[in-house]
Amino acid sequence: MPWCDECARFFNPTSMGRGGECPTCGRVIGKVEKAPWHFKMLAGAAGLYLLWRAVQGVVWVAHRLG
């Protein structure tokens, strides 16, 4: 979704002007930047860590019951 820094608001692409300008202030606005690669890597590593801890928990419960 496009973001206007001056108005501090998100806009739907259909509510913007033909040239991609903000309907409130008239500035040309662009799309929000994607998340950086290191954020994606951190999120993936955290997911793998939580998966590993879940496996350890299942093994621990199985060992206690068996």
MODELLER restraints for C-alpha pairs under 7 A, 6 or more apart:
rsr = mdl.restraints
at = mdl.atoms
rsr.add(forms.Gaussian(group=physical.xy_distance, feature=features.Distance(at['CA:1:A'], at['CA:10:A']), mean=6.35, stdev=0.5))
rsr.add(forms.Gaussian(group=physical.xy_distance, feature=features.Distance(at['CA:1:A'], at['CA:11:A']), mean=6.34, stdev=0.5))
rsr.add(forms.Gaussian(group=physical.xy_distance, feature=features.Distance(at['CA:1:A'], at['CA:12:A']), mean=6.20, stdev=0.5))
rsr.add(forms.Gaussian(group=physical.xy_distance, feature=features.Distance(at['CA:1:A'], at['CA:31:A']), mean=5.93, stdev=0.5))
rsr.add(forms.Gaussian(group=physical.xy_distance, feature=features.Distance(at['CA:1:A'], at['CA:32:A']), mean=6.48, stdev=0.5))
rsr.add(forms.Gaussian(group=physical.xy_distance, feature=features.Distance(at['CA:2:A'], at['CA:10:A']), mean=5.73, stdev=0.5))
rsr.add(forms.Gaussian(group=physical.xy_distance, feature=features.Distance(at['CA:2:A'], at['CA:11:A']), mean=5.58, stdev=0.5))
rsr.add(forms.Gaussian(group=physical.xy_distance, feature=features.Distance(at['CA:2:A'], at['CA:12:A']), mean=6.91, stdev=0.5))
rsr.add(forms.Gaussian(group=physical.xy_distance, feature=features.Distance(at['CA:2:A'], at['CA:13:A']), mean=6.93, stdev=0.5))
rsr.add(forms.Gaussian(group=physical.xy_distance, feature=features.Distance(at['CA:2:A'], at['CA:29:A']), mean=6.54, stdev=0.5))
rsr.add(forms.Gaussian(group=physical.xy_distance, feature=features.Distance(at['CA:2:A'], at['CA:30:A']), mean=5.48, stdev=0.5))
rsr.add(forms.Gaussian(group=physical.xy_distance, feature=features.Distance(at['CA:2:A'], at['CA:31:A']), mean=4.29, stdev=0.5))
rsr.add(forms.Gaussian(group=physical.xy_distance, feature=features.Distance(at['CA:2:A'], at['CA:32:A']), mean=5.93, stdev=0.5))
rsr.add(forms.Gaussian(group=physical.xy_distance, feature=features.Distance(at['CA:3:A'], at['CA:9:A']), mean=5.84, stdev=0.5))
rsr.add(forms.Gaussian(group=physical.xy_distance, feature=features.Distance(at['CA:3:A'], at['CA:10:A']), mean=4.52, stdev=0.5))
rsr.add(forms.Gaussian(group=physical.xy_distance, feature=features.Distance(at['CA:3:A'], at['CA:11:A']), mean=6.37, stdev=0.5))
rsr.add(forms.Gaussian(group=physical.xy_distance, feature=features.Distance(at['CA:3:A'], at['CA:29:A']), mean=6.49, stdev=0.5))
rsr.add(forms.Gaussian(group=physical.xy_distance, feature=features.Distance(at['CA:3:A'], at['CA:30:A']), mean=6.60, stdev=0.5))
rsr.add(forms.Gaussian(group=physical.xy_distance, feature=features.Distance(at['CA:3:A'], at['CA:31:A']), mean=6.29, stdev=0.5))
rsr.add(forms.Gaussian(group=physical.xy_distance, feature=features.Distance(at['CA:3:A'], at['CA:32:A']), mean=6.19, stdev=0.5))
rsr.add(forms.Gaussian(group=physical.xy_distance, feature=features.Distance(at['CA:4:A'], at['CA:10:A']), mean=6.47, stdev=0.5))
rsr.add(forms.Gaussian(group=physical.xy_distance, feature=features.Distance(at['CA:4:A'], at['CA:22:A']), mean=6.75, stdev=0.5))
rsr.add(forms.Gaussian(group=physical.xy_distance, feature=features.Distance(at['CA:4:A'], at['CA:29:A']), mean=5.73, stdev=0.5))
rsr.add(forms.Gaussian(group=physical.xy_distance, feature=features.Distance(at['CA:16:A'], at['CA:22:A']), mean=5.68, stdev=0.5))
rsr.add(forms.Gaussian(group=physical.xy_distance, feature=features.Distance(at['CA:16:A'], at['CA:23:A']), mean=5.67, stdev=0.5))
rsr.add(forms.Gaussian(group=physical.xy_distance, feature=features.Distance(at['CA:17:A'], at['CA:23:A']), mean=6.49, stdev=0.5))
rsr.add(forms.Gaussian(group=physical.xy_distance, feature=features.Distance(at['CA:20:A'], at['CA:28:A']), mean=5.52, stdev=0.5))
rsr.add(forms.Gaussian(group=physical.xy_distance, feature=features.Distance(at['CA:20:A'], at['CA:29:A']), mean=6.05, stdev=0.5))
rsr.add(forms.Gaussian(group=physical.xy_distance, feature=features.Distance(at['CA:21:A'], at['CA:27:A']), mean=5.11, stdev=0.5))
rsr.add(forms.Gaussian(group=physical.xy_distance, feature=features.Distance(at['CA:21:A'], at['CA:28:A']), mean=3.97, stdev=0.5))
rsr.add(forms.Gaussian(group=physical.xy_distance, feature=features.Distance(at['CA:21:A'], at['CA:29:A']), mean=5.68, stdev=0.5))
rsr.add(forms.Gaussian(group=physical.xy_distance, feature=features.Distance(at['CA:22:A'], at['CA:28:A']), mean=6.16, stdev=0.5))
rsr.add(forms.Gaussian(group=physical.xy_distance, feature=features.Distance(at['CA:22:A'], at['CA:29:A']), mean=6.39, stdev=0.5))
